């Protein structure tokens, strides 16, 4: 069959879907609103990925290169889909440019949007320059400049990482857990300690969710080998005494207030639904779950189904997700789409 | 190409791999040591699965039925692989029966082994009949008999679920987190409360790891709607006063000893490496990671690789895994194997 599969989004899930389709001899069209592929790990300049420890620019950049070099994949950068009509096997996607694409199936690999820390103003982001996000620390590493206080470029002696910024927080309408921030933060803490052996690193947490094999590889290792300190706390506010940042809160293990000074405070920001999800859902005629992520059907009969036959979903578009699982889901959705192309589902007559 | 793909294990990962291969027109052979397919959810009689809420016998049983009805899949029950030789595209698997299978690639979807609670004797399993495991509670639900104390068949008024039994425990050589027990336990607690509205249910935990969208769907819901009580504690021992079970430990939030009586104590048992992993690794010539799970290669270039080209891995064989992710990984590994069959990797001359 000659129609390609439409893939919306060129991050880890979309790239893996494209790689998988090409390997099966199935053509694909990747549409990404950004002017380059790679999704969050590339566009946001992630450093070393968990759990592999490979640099994002090598690991995800390598996926980008392979997809870009594939004759079976057409790539449309800086492009969006405006209309999507038809039936499994025979859809028509109308792009913002006006071009119409005849495709057989679609995979929504449209990812997430980083939580914007200005929505948690009492924790100091936007007020104090040395309150930064995990993404900014990733960029400090990936740029090769190292961890420095933005205010004056000095090397921090004391760093606090605050978990669950924009996650597990009903007050600001983010009830979900962002799944991977605990592990990413443990890893970043170790990298800070590696670069700056004299720097003390504290992690403020509600629960440490280094699930599966991440437990000893990241959580235990960060404590035992890197001497990262973990404080179970409710954080009240981040202020400044004019010289240093002050993190105030309650240590929930000893049940008393704690006030500790730091040079740098890092928000471990969560994963919001993609800001475009309402538009994506309307365009593709698929449902959202209650928080605004794309609704994923149960997986037992076909992986990555949405509420619309022939339209599949993979990765963080469905909710906070790891890169590894996004890649697996991208390949799984590719296989489901491939099944449609081979007539595994009812295909409307053309 | 006429050679099939060998799939070792007929649980969720192996079944999804088989389904995916068939959808792509690729033949498969599923080899399972058990006399029926379905893996842990079927063989251990799981009840309603997280997160979908579907019964295991319907959801996973449906996968079994579809695979069993597929002309492209040969199923060998009660069978094992003794030797595995050759190169990608041209392997020979020798079965215990002596039969030789010519296959093009292999997917190790050999799963895990439930932790045996007798290895944590101070927590009462094996000593007191009303100390049971999550698997036994699943069976109480799936059998339709409901939750009853094994000692005398009475309806429990107070149930304690102890998390991390056989997980995150260096003393007994299980350093990993079993990933899904927190969510499964929250779900079981709600089901107990649904069946027995007068029964009080407590969950003893170190950290609650209901990651991603499981946070409010399971953790918050269990507290707010079902009034399940969570106690952060270190458990010392489970004993009996002759009438009821006594859970002794330290409440780590209030820093004091707690001693609470229960009618039933449930061990949320972890996921051990498959007891056969040493043999599987030797037979297939693949490496184990340090805990004894099958070693998974980084995912960026090909999903589910092992240390041996042409041999892939999916699901809980690589470490504790959810059913959803096992299914995605099964499909992803299927696609990787399919790529080998199409010559995407170097194929040895026959």
Interface residues (C-beta under 8 A of the other chain):
Chain A: X16 X20 X23 X24 X25 X52 X54 X59 X60 X62 X63 X66 X168 X175 X176 X177 X178 X179 X207 X208 X209 X210 X211 X212 X213 X214 X215 X216 X220 X252 X253 X254 X255 X289 X291 X293 X298 X299 X300 X301 X303 X304 X319 X320 X321 X323 X324 X325 X327 X328 X329 X330 X331 X332 X334 X335 X336 X338 X339 X342 X344
Chain B: X16 X20 X23 X24 X25 X52 X54 X59 X60 X62 X63 X66 X168 X175 X176 X177 X178 X179 X207 X208 X209 X210 X211 X212 X213 X214 X215 X216 X220 X252 X253 X254 X255 X289 X291 X293 X298 X299 X300 X301 X303 X304 X319 X320 X321 X323 X324 X325 X327 X328 X329 X330 X331 X332 X334 X335 X336 X338 X339 X342 X344
